[in-house]
Amino acid sequence: MEGRELAQKIVRLCQKKGADQAEALVINQQEKAVTAFNEQVQISGSTDVTRLTVRLIRDHKGAIISGRGSSERALEEMVARALASSQNGSPDKFLGPADSENVGRASGDLNIFDERLAGISLSNMEEIALAAESAVVKKDPRTTHLVTSTFQVQKQTVSLCTSQGFADSYEGTTSTLQMSAVMDNYFNEVGGRGSQSEEQRLTGGAASVARRLDGIDIEKAASRTIEQLSSTAGAKRSLAGWFPVVFAPGPARRIATTLLQFSSGLVASMLAGTGLRKIGEPICSAEITLIDDATRAGGMRTAPFDHEGISPRRKVLIEKGILREYLLNSYYGRLLERNSTGNAVANDDVRFSVSPSNAYIEPGPASLDSIIGDIRQGLYVNMFLSPTVQLTNFTQPVAGVWIENGKLTYPVRAATISAPLDGMLKNIVAVGNEAEGNTAITSPTLMIGKMNVTPLI
């Protein structure tokens, strides 16, 4: 039974059993994966899984349940459990399906499905994984027998049916090539600047992610793996104190993620009255414009409709530091007296979650050389060691490169950077002119005028 037909069957069953409204989301995911190490394929296999998510509402009380079975008995049991669960909750006037005027499918080809990628054989995937391993070794022979490459391909079919009359489906493909390498017997300084050294195993890794087979870039991922591998060789301790901090595009995504948290209607509703910024108020530096665009062709989270059946659109969330719009689903839109922005994601909460699609900070005019050129002393961050999202104070362990007199000098293996979050976001003084990779959240280089830097090792 095809996904759309199964979703329609579930909705009819919910209505038959007494639900006022019902939605059924059916996601079939076919995945293939190959791992190569030491010039040999170590793992090669495939999986095929179909997941069902049913949300129903009766008497303004809702329930959500997930499962994998599609037999008559399995569906009957799922719906019965959901109905029983719904009666244990409290009535919620904001709970309900998407408003009909917002429901629909994005028009045009979104470039999210590649027939070649969907039909790729495991033998072809093995060739790509082995070629990726070889590309790293060619760039640095010292990594021979120390490179692992994993190539994964997903084909996903998403089908949604609602009791309001929406019934549609779409297909998408995603490929991920992940490389990692290690090298032993390198010595870095510890215990003080130049005081002593210890042996360290260097590690590096990179990934290439694309919706189409021709989007995989083996050479670029291999180069980035070697760059990261050698970035901590000869590492020293940073200075301690307040310094400018420059974030490379990769770690700068963490700042973009933090801004997305503040732009979330879910967070806004939870923290109402706590001082969280409102629409039209400044939220960060005027250097920042943050956009979320689920219609971007070939984007990693591009889709013709969200998990409530709402057609997506491009949204300017932050414009020159001013909060312009929240990310919303139908529930939090009603709660905040706004329309859904098409960012609903089904989870185990009957209200559904809210998630960005393809979010990015718009690049600015500055090159990396011009950003660091005027810094007498500071830190260039190229990696978060254990990233977390924080809503009050930004404190993170990082690795990077120390800046002296406008130049990148020696690697810094581990330091803690910290600053009050609100002040840090308003103290973004420069935005780079480049972004990195086809990821769901992207950012150019960002410079914070001043943060506290404390060496860890």
KAPE-V488101 format. One record per residue. N is the residue number from 0. RES is the residue in one letter. PHI is phi in whole degrees, 0 to 359 (NA if undefined). PSI is psi in whole degrees, -180 to 180 (none if undefined). BURIAL is b if it has 9 or more other C-alpha atoms within 8 Angstrom, else e. Layout:
n & res & phi & psi & burial
N & RES & PHI & PSI & BURIAL
N & RES & PHI & PSI & BURIAL
This chain:
n & res & phi & psi & burial
0 & M & NA & 127 & e
1 & E & 293 & 158 & e
2 & G & 301 & -43 & b
3 & R & 294 & -41 & b
4 & E & 297 & -41 & e
5 & L & 295 & -43 & b
6 & A & 298 & -42 & b
7 & Q & 295 & -38 & b
8 & K & 296 & -41 & e
9 & I & 295 & -43 & b
10 & V & 297 & -43 & b
11 & R & 299 & -39 & b
12 & L & 294 & -41 & b
13 & C & 299 & -45 & b
14 & Q & 295 & -39 & b
15 & K & 298 & -35 & e
16 & K & 274 & -2 & e
17 & G & 113 & 8 & e
18 & A & 287 & 141 & b
19 & D & 284 & -44 & b
20 & Q & 225 & 152 & b
21 & A & 207 & 150 & b
22 & E & 222 & 141 & b
23 & A & 230 & 125 & b
24 & L & 247 & 124 & b
25 & V & 241 & 120 & b
26 & I & 239 & 116 & b
27 & N & 259 & 124 & b
28 & Q & 237 & 118 & b
29 & Q & 255 & 126 & b
30 & E & 230 & 137 & b
31 & K & 238 & 145 & b
32 & A & 214 & 141 & b
33 & V & 224 & 134 & b
34 & T & 237 & 131 & b
35 & A & 242 & 141 & b
36 & F & 208 & 137 & b
37 & N & 57 & 42 & b
38 & E & 65 & 20 & b
39 & Q & 224 & 148 & e
40 & V & 283 & 124 & b
41 & Q & 263 & -38 & e
42 & I & 223 & 136 & e
43 & S & 207 & 122 & b
44 & G & 187 & 178 & e
45 & S & 215 & 156 & e
46 & T & 224 & 157 & e
47 & D & 217 & 109 & e
48 & V & 231 & 136 & e
49 & T & 244 & 125 & b
50 & R & 247 & 138 & b
51 & L & 247 & 136 & b
52 & T & 232 & 123 & b
53 & V & 242 & 126 & b
54 & R & 239 & 128 & b
55 & L & 225 & 157 & b
56 & I & 225 & 133 & b
57 & R & 217 & 129 & b
58 & D & 57 & 39 & e
59 & H & 64 & 17 & b
60 & K & 246 & 137 & b
61 & G & 237 & 164 & b
62 & A & 208 & 154 & b
63 & I & 224 & 141 & b
64 & I & 214 & 146 & b
65 & S & 237 & 154 & b
66 & G & 192 & -177 & e
67 & R & 232 & -18 & e
68 & G & 283 & 148 & e
69 & S & 236 & 10 & e
70 & S & 287 & 162 & e
71 & E & 304 & -44 & e
72 & R & 295 & -43 & e
73 & A & 297 & -41 & b
74 & L & 293 & -42 & b
75 & E & 301 & -43 & b
76 & E & 293 & -41 & e
77 & M & 300 & -49 & b
78 & V & 294 & -41 & b
79 & A & 298 & -42 & b
80 & R & 295 & -40 & b
81 & A & 296 & -43 & b
82 & L & 296 & -42 & b
83 & A & 296 & -41 & e
84 & S & 294 & -36 & b
85 & S & 298 & -31 & b
86 & Q & 282 & -9 & b
87 & N & 273 & -10 & e
88 & G & 268 & 180 & e
89 & S & 259 & 149 & e
90 & P & 299 & 141 & e
91 & D & 224 & 111 & e
92 & K & 292 & -18 & e
93 & F & 273 & -12 & e
94 & L & 281 & 135 & b
95 & G & 167 & 172 & b
96 & P & 288 & 174 & b
97 & A & 296 & 145 & b
98 & D & 296 & 135 & e
99 & S & 300 & -32 & e
100 & E & 290 & -16 & e
101 & N & 262 & -7 & b
102 & V & 279 & 142 & b
103 & G & 161 & 178 & b
104 & R & 244 & 138 & b
105 & A & 295 & 140 & b
106 & S & 273 & 161 & e
107 & G & 86 & 170 & e
108 & D & 275 & 116 & e
109 & L & 273 & -3 & b
110 & N & 60 & 44 & e
111 & I & 250 & 0 & b
112 & F & 231 & 131 & b
113 & D & 236 & 115 & b
114 & E & 299 & -37 & e
115 & R & 296 & -42 & e
116 & L & 291 & -41 & b
117 & A & 298 & -34 & b
118 & G & 260 & 10 & e
119 & I & 297 & 141 & e
120 & S & 273 & 159 & e
121 & L & 297 & -33 & b
122 & S & 294 & -39 & e
123 & N & 293 & -37 & e
124 & M & 295 & -37 & b
125 & E & 298 & -40 & b
126 & E & 298 & -41 & e
127 & I & 293 & -43 & b
128 & A & 297 & -43 & b
129 & L & 292 & -37 & b
130 & A & 295 & -36 & b
131 & A & 293 & -43 & b
132 & E & 299 & -44 & b
133 & S & 296 & -37 & b
134 & A & 296 & -38 & b
135 & V & 293 & -45 & b
136 & V & 297 & -38 & b
137 & K & 296 & -34 & e
138 & K & 283 & -26 & b
139 & D & 206 & 98 & e
140 & P & 300 & -17 & e
141 & R & 294 & -14 & e
142 & T & 270 & 3 & b
143 & T & 307 & 132 & e
144 & H & 68 & 13 & e
145 & L & 232 & 19 & b
146 & V & 247 & 135 & b
147 & T & 240 & 132 & b
148 & S & 232 & 136 & b
149 & T & 233 & 129 & b
150 & F & 241 & 122 & b
151 & Q & 239 & 142 & b
152 & V & 229 & 131 & b
153 & Q & 239 & 135 & b
154 & K & 243 & 125 & b
155 & Q & 235 & 133 & b
156 & T & 245 & 120 & b
157 & V & 250 & 124 & b
158 & S & 234 & 136 & b
159 & L & 225 & 135 & b
160 & C & 225 & 138 & b
161 & T & 232 & 158 & b
162 & S & 289 & -8 & b
163 & Q & 276 & -3 & e
164 & G & 109 & 0 & e
165 & F & 277 & 133 & b
166 & A & 208 & 114 & b
167 & D & 201 & 169 & e
168 & S & 206 & 163 & b
169 & Y & 208 & 161 & e
170 & E & 244 & 149 & b
171 & G & 214 & 151 & b
172 & T & 234 & 150 & b
173 & T & 216 & 136 & b
174 & S & 238 & 141 & b
175 & T & 226 & 121 & b
176 & L & 250 & 114 & b
177 & Q & 247 & 128 & b
178 & M & 240 & 145 & b
179 & S & 214 & 149 & b
180 & A & 213 & 156 & b
181 & V & 224 & 156 & b
182 & M & 218 & 140 & b
183 & D & 260 & 175 & e
184 & N & 64 & 43 & e
185 & Y & 247 & 147 & b
186 & F & 242 & 130 & b
187 & N & 238 & 153 & b
188 & E & 283 & 141 & b
189 & V & 223 & 161 & b
190 & G & 77 & 2 & e
191 & G & 150 & 162 & b
192 & R & 288 & 101 & b
193 & G & 85 & 9 & e
194 & S & 279 & -37 & e
195 & Q & 199 & 175 & e
196 & S & 222 & 162 & b
197 & E & 218 & 154 & e
198 & E & 287 & 141 & e
199 & Q & 220 & 139 & b
200 & R & 272 & 123 & b
201 & L & 273 & 139 & b
202 & T & 230 & 152 & b
203 & G & 205 & 154 & b
204 & G & 198 & 159 & b
205 & A & 201 & 165 & b
206 & A & 221 & 152 & b
207 & S & 236 & 122 & b
208 & V & 238 & 136 & b
209 & A & 205 & 158 & b
210 & R & 273 & -14 & b
211 & R & 231 & 154 & b
212 & L & 299 & -40 & b
213 & D & 285 & -2 & e
214 & G & 273 & -11 & e
215 & I & 285 & 126 & b
216 & D & 244 & 93 & e
217 & I & 296 & -46 & b
218 & E & 296 & -42 & e
219 & K & 294 & -43 & e
220 & A & 295 & -38 & b
221 & A & 294 & -43 & b
222 & S & 298 & -42 & b
223 & R & 293 & -34 & b
224 & T & 298 & -46 & b
225 & I & 292 & -39 & b
226 & E & 300 & -45 & b
227 & Q & 291 & -35 & b
228 & L & 299 & -43 & b
229 & S & 270 & -2 & b
230 & S & 289 & -19 & e
231 & T & 251 & 5 & b
232 & A & 294 & 131 & b
233 & G & 73 & 28 & b
234 & A & 294 & 147 & b
235 & K & 232 & 172 & b
236 & R & 282 & 147 & b
237 & S & 281 & 168 & b
238 & L & 287 & 164 & e
239 & A & 249 & 137 & e
240 & G & 145 & -165 & e
241 & W & 261 & 122 & e
242 & F & 219 & 161 & b
243 & P & 296 & 144 & b
244 & V & 232 & 127 & b
245 & V & 250 & 128 & b
246 & F & 257 & 125 & b
247 & A & 296 & 162 & b
248 & P & 305 & -37 & b
249 & G & 299 & -62 & b
250 & P & 293 & -24 & b
251 & A & 297 & -21 & b
252 & R & 301 & -28 & b
253 & R & 294 & -36 & b
254 & I & 291 & -41 & e
255 & A & 299 & -40 & b
256 & T & 298 & -41 & b
257 & T & 297 & -43 & b
258 & L & 296 & -35 & e
259 & L & 294 & -33 & b
260 & Q & 298 & -44 & e
261 & F & 290 & -21 & b
262 & S & 267 & 4 & b
263 & S & 273 & 130 & b
264 & G & 296 & -31 & b
265 & L & 298 & -48 & b
266 & V & 294 & -41 & b
267 & A & 299 & -39 & b
268 & S & 288 & -34 & b
269 & M & 287 & -34 & e
270 & L & 252 & 21 & b
271 & A & 303 & 134 & e
272 & G & 88 & 1 & e
273 & T & 259 & 5 & e
274 & G & 98 & 1 & e
275 & L & 299 & 140 & b
276 & R & 296 & 148 & b
277 & K & 252 & 167 & e
278 & I & 306 & 131 & b
279 & G & 93 & -5 & e
280 & E & 258 & 152 & e
281 & P & 292 & 138 & b
282 & I & 237 & -20 & b
283 & C & 198 & -171 & b
284 & S & 300 & 147 & b
285 & A & 293 & -8 & b
286 & E & 286 & -14 & b
287 & I & 256 & 128 & b
288 & T & 234 & 123 & b
289 & L & 244 & 128 & b
290 & I & 235 & 145 & b
291 & D & 236 & 124 & b
292 & D & 222 & 99 & b
293 & A & 281 & -3 & b
294 & T & 259 & 2 & b
295 & R & 295 & 123 & b
296 & A & 301 & 126 & b
297 & G & 77 & 6 & b
298 & G & 294 & 153 & b
299 & M & 293 & -25 & b
300 & R & 239 & 24 & e
301 & T & 291 & 137 & b
302 & A & 205 & 150 & b
303 & P & 285 & -18 & b
304 & F & 202 & 158 & b
305 & D & 271 & -171 & b
306 & H & 283 & 3 & b
307 & E & 248 & 0 & b
308 & G & 88 & 16 & b
309 & I & 268 & 133 & b
310 & S & 292 & 132 & b
311 & P & 281 & 170 & b
312 & R & 204 & 170 & b
313 & R & 276 & 135 & b
314 & K & 229 & 132 & b
315 & V & 269 & 106 & b
316 & L & 279 & -44 & b
317 & I & 231 & 127 & b
318 & E & 240 & 112 & b
319 & K & 49 & 46 & b
320 & G & 88 & -9 & b
321 & I & 262 & 130 & b
322 & L & 289 & 119 & b
323 & R & 252 & -27 & b
324 & E & 201 & 150 & b
325 & Y & 264 & 153 & b
326 & L & 280 & 127 & b
327 & L & 221 & 149 & b
328 & N & 255 & -172 & b
329 & S & 294 & -41 & b
330 & Y & 297 & -53 & b
331 & Y & 286 & -23 & b
332 & G & 296 & -46 & b
333 & R & 296 & -41 & b
334 & L & 298 & -37 & b
335 & L & 260 & 9 & e
336 & E & 58 & 46 & e
337 & R & 223 & 170 & e
338 & N & 274 & 151 & b
339 & S & 299 & 145 & b
340 & T & 259 & 8 & b
341 & G & 79 & 33 & b
342 & N & 243 & 28 & b
343 & A & 283 & 137 & b
344 & V & 229 & 124 & b
345 & A & 292 & 135 & b
346 & N & 214 & -155 & e
347 & D & 270 & 9 & e
348 & D & 257 & 128 & e
349 & V & 298 & -21 & b
350 & R & 281 & -13 & e
351 & F & 69 & 160 & b
352 & S & 264 & 176 & b
353 & V & 234 & 131 & b
354 & S & 217 & 145 & b
355 & P & 292 & 161 & b
356 & S & 261 & -101 & b
357 & N & 257 & 98 & b
358 & A & 255 & 142 & b
359 & Y & 205 & 147 & b
360 & I & 274 & 129 & b
361 & E & 296 & 133 & b
362 & P & 299 & 151 & b
363 & G & 255 & -160 & b
364 & P & 267 & -9 & e
365 & A & 267 & 139 & b
366 & S & 276 & 164 & b
367 & L & 299 & -43 & e
368 & D & 300 & -40 & e
369 & S & 288 & -30 & e
370 & I & 291 & -47 & b
371 & I & 272 & -10 & b
372 & G & 298 & -30 & b
373 & D & 261 & 7 & e
374 & I & 270 & 120 & b
375 & R & 286 & -48 & e
376 & Q & 217 & 137 & b
377 & G & 183 & -175 & b
378 & L & 234 & 131 & b
379 & Y & 259 & 113 & b
380 & V & 269 & 123 & b
381 & N & 244 & 2 & b
382 & M & 198 & 135 & b
383 & F & 270 & 133 & b
384 & L & 276 & -31 & b
385 & S & 206 & 76 & e
386 & P & 292 & 139 & e
387 & T & 221 & 156 & e
388 & V & 264 & 127 & e
389 & Q & 232 & 147 & e
390 & L & 250 & -2 & e
391 & T & 233 & -53 & e
392 & N & 233 & 133 & b
393 & F & 266 & 109 & b
394 & T & 226 & 117 & e
395 & Q & 217 & 138 & b
396 & P & 280 & 136 & b
397 & V & 221 & 166 & b
398 & A & 236 & 156 & b
399 & G & 182 & -149 & b
400 & V & 225 & 135 & b
401 & W & 282 & 139 & b
402 & I & 257 & 129 & b
403 & E & 228 & 123 & b
404 & N & 51 & 47 & b
405 & G & 77 & 12 & b
406 & K & 231 & 146 & e
407 & L & 284 & 125 & b
408 & T & 250 & -90 & e
409 & Y & 248 & 154 & b
410 & P & 291 & 146 & b
411 & V & 246 & 115 & b
412 & R & 287 & -39 & b
413 & A & 202 & 127 & b
414 & A & 210 & 158 & b
415 & T & 256 & 131 & b
416 & I & 249 & 143 & b
417 & S & 207 & 154 & b
418 & A & 187 & 152 & b
419 & P & 304 & 130 & b
420 & L & 300 & -45 & b
421 & D & 300 & -46 & b
422 & G & 293 & -37 & e
423 & M & 298 & -45 & b
424 & L & 295 & -33 & b
425 & K & 279 & -11 & b
426 & N & 255 & 24 & b
427 & I & 283 & 111 & b
428 & V & 255 & -10 & b
429 & A & 208 & 144 & b
430 & V & 233 & 127 & b
431 & G & 288 & 170 & b
432 & N & 259 & 14 & b
433 & E & 222 & 153 & b
434 & A & 240 & 177 & b
435 & E & 226 & 118 & b
436 & G & 77 & 164 & e
437 & N & 263 & 78 & b
438 & T & 246 & 166 & b
439 & A & 295 & -31 & b
440 & I & 233 & 124 & b
441 & T & 230 & 156 & b
442 & S & 207 & 147 & b
443 & P & 281 & -179 & b
444 & T & 301 & 138 & b
445 & L & 233 & 141 & b
446 & M & 241 & 127 & b
447 & I & 262 & 130 & b
448 & G & 301 & -35 & b
449 & K & 199 & 129 & b
450 & M & 219 & 158 & b
451 & N & 279 & 127 & b
452 & V & 245 & 127 & b
453 & T & 231 & 120 & b
454 & P & 294 & 142 & b
455 & L & 259 & -34 & e
456 & I & 230 & none & b
